[in-house]
Amino acid sequence: MPVLYVVATPIGNLEDITLRVLRVLGEVGLIAAEDTRTARKLLNRYNISTRLTSYFEHNKRLKLSMLLNALATTDVALISEAGMPGISDPGYDLIKGAIESGYKVVPLPGSSAVVTALAAAGMPADQFIFLGFLPRKPGDRKRLLQSVAAEPRTIVCFESPHRLIRALTDIKEELG
């Protein structure tokens, strides 16, 4: 039975990839990529010519059934723009759909922005809470931050570069 491989990709340096990932990307029948431009750089770097299709937030409803149909006949690799698919990522819907359809889902470990940031932050990492991406709207963001203000564990969240200053201002205001 074909497999959906959930494949971690580098989060900055293309050399941060496993040999197993390179082998699987070269063997599967199709790669579903959050950003085909980023995926192409990785695949070209390692001379991988596997067929590539896009699968991202704004086309996931259209592509989900096509990818599940592809799984009926071939292995598929799911890759994010960077890091592990399914973690604050549109890959979640494909992973869930594959499981519900009875397909085997195999994660290939590697880079994870959450764990990488946590390991280098110098903050307690024995317990932490992950908030995913902070809400875009300031009011929603402030309410979320207020809801975790008394949280004793290290708090990890994602934010996009163009919203970072506003988010950090809200974090300082709400959490100190």
Protein Blocks (a to p, Z undefined) as FASTA:
>chain_A
ZZdddddddfkbaklccfklmmmmmmmmbdcdfblmlmmmmmmmnopabdcddddfklmm
mmmmmmmmmmmmoccddddfbdjehiapaklmmmmmmmmnopacdddddddfklmmmmmn
opafkbccdebjadfblklmmmmmmmmmmpmbdcdddddfklmmmmmmmmmmmnZZ
